[in-house]
Amino acid sequence: MYTATTRAIKVTVTPQYLPDQSNPSKSQYVWAYQVRIENKGDEAVQLRSRHWLITDGLGRRQEVKGPGVVGKTPRLRPGEMFEYTSGTSLSTPSGFMGGTYQMVSEQGEDFDIEVPTFSLDMPGGKRQLN
């Protein structure tokens, strides 16, 4: 489990390797990751977009930007949370990803919150960091 807190918005990510969707003989490795976003502050906020940086075991980077998460732009009042599950694939048995969510406060202020960088590792696989 990986956690980061920015402006009282806590983001927790739990990745999981999916062996049934992976095919190592074809260099296809797949992970799911569950994200929990908790508003621990005193004002409502809304998630508008995401920006991911995904790096494979050879140091190749992929950038992903887009509106919302899993087709949603959740609004979180103080004390509320939103959870979703998504996934990614790599051509190497290890890598990592992280990024930011672009948020807006109820006063209309735009700001970014950190999504913690988390490790993507095939169990029993050799880790390679670049």
C-alpha positions in Angstrom: 0.0 0.0 0.0 1.3 3.4 -1.0 0.0 6.7 0.5 0.4 10.5 -0.2 -1.5 13.4 1.3 -1.7 16.9 -0.4 -3.9 19.7 1.1 -5.7 17.2 3.4 -6.6 14.9 0.4 -5.2 11.4 1.1 -4.5 9.1 -1.8 -3.8 5.4 -1.2 -2.9 3.0 -3.9 -2.7 -0.8 -3.7 -1.3 -2.6 -6.8 -1.8 -6.3 -7.6 -0.2 -8.4 -10.3 -2.7 -10.3 -12.5 -1.1 -13.5 -13.6 -4.3 -14.7 -15.4 -4.2 -11.7 -17.7 -0.4 -11.7 -18.2 1.6 -13.6 -20.7 5.3 -13.5 -19.8 6.3 -15.5 -22.9 5.0 -12.6 -25.0 6.4 -9.9 -22.7 2.9 -8.9 -21.4 2.5 -8.2 -17.7 -0.7 -6.8 -16.3 -1.5 -5.1 -12.9 -4.7 -3.8 -11.3 -4.5 -1.0 -8.8 -7.1 0.1 -6.3 -7.1 3.8 -5.5 -8.8 5.4 -2.4 -9.2 9.2 -2.3 -10.2 10.6 1.1 -11.1 14.2 1.8 -9.7 14.8 5.3 -10.0 18.6 4.9 -12.8 21.1 5.6 -13.9 22.0 2.1 -15.5 20.1 -0.8 -13.2 19.3 -3.7 -13.8 17.7 -7.1 -11.4 15.6 -9.2 -11.2 16.9 -12.7 -8.4 15.0 -14.5 -5.5 12.7 -14.1 -1.8 12.7 -15.2 0.1 9.4 -14.9 3.8 8.7 -15.6 4.3 4.9 -16.1 7.9 3.6 -16.3 8.8 0.0 -17.3 11.8 -2.0 -16.1 14.0 -0.7 -18.9 13.3 3.0 -18.0 10.9 3.6 -20.9 8.2 6.2 -19.9 4.6 6.5 -20.9 2.6 9.6 -20.1 -1.2 9.3 -19.7 -3.5 12.3 -19.3 -7.3 12.5 -19.4 -10.5 13.7 -17.8 -11.6 12.1 -14.5 -10.9 8.5 -13.4 -12.8 5.5 -14.7 -15.2 7.9 -16.5 -16.0 9.8 -13.3 -15.2 13.2 -11.8 -16.1 12.6 -8.1 -16.9 15.4 -5.8 -15.9 14.8 -2.2 -17.3 16.7 0.7 -15.3 16.8 4.0 -15.0 13.2 5.4 -16.0 11.5 2.1 -14.0 9.1 0.1 -14.1 7.6 -3.4 -12.6 4.3 -4.5 -11.9 2.8 -7.9 -9.9 0.1 -9.6 -8.1 0.4 -12.8 -5.1 -1.3 -14.5 -2.0 -1.0 -16.6 0.3 -3.3 -18.6 4.0 -3.3 -19.2 6.3 -5.2 -21.5 8.7 -5.9 -18.6 8.0 -7.8 -15.3 8.6 -4.7 -13.2 8.2 -1.0 -13.3 6.5 1.8 -11.4 3.9 4.5 -11.9 2.7 7.7 -10.1 1.3 11.1 -11.0 -1.2 13.7 -10.0 -4.9 14.4 -9.9 -6.1 17.8 -11.0 -8.6 19.1 -8.4 -10.8 22.1 -8.0 -12.0 23.5 -4.6 -15.5 24.7 -4.0 -14.2 28.2 -4.3 -13.0 27.4 -7.8 -9.3 27.1 -7.1 -7.4 24.6 -9.3 -4.7 22.6 -7.6 -2.9 19.3 -8.0 -2.6 16.4 -5.5 0.0 13.8 -5.5 -0.7 10.2 -6.4 2.1 8.2 -4.7 4.6 6.5 -7.0 4.0 2.7 -6.6 5.9 -0.3 -7.6 4.7 -2.8 -10.2 6.4 -6.1 -9.7 5.7 -9.6 -10.9 5.9 -11.9 -7.8 9.1 -13.9 -8.0 10.4 -11.7 -10.8 13.7 -9.9 -10.8 13.4 -6.3 -9.9 15.3 -3.8 -12.1 15.4 -0.1 -11.3 16.5 2.4 -13.7 
